[in-house]
């Protein structure tokens, strides 16, 4: 029997899972807490995560555009007459989706053996 492999949290977050799952959820969470512009979101992520999650403009702005295209966030210009910062906020579509009850599939529930009662 082989010994169980343990992975440090930073190893998991630095891999491909981060950009596909963790990072978009983190962005949506931060925007839900407080609407913000891209650079402000980068600063907040840096404050929260430090060097655990490396964020740059080449990663955050394309992701914000994809989230906007999917209808999860909306963006408005900070100044109405000139191009300035775009402030991102959560849409009603995402709010409704988050309130929607989730169906539990019996085949995806954890085994009771995995979580013994105390």
PyMOL commands that set and color helices and strands:
alter all, ss='L'
color gray80, all
select helices_A, chain A and resi 9-14+16-33+38-52+57-69+92-99+106-108
alter helices_A, ss='H'
color red, helices_A
select strands_A, chain A and resi 36-37+73-77+86-90
alter strands_A, ss='S'
color yellow, strands_A
deselect
rebuild
show_as cartoon
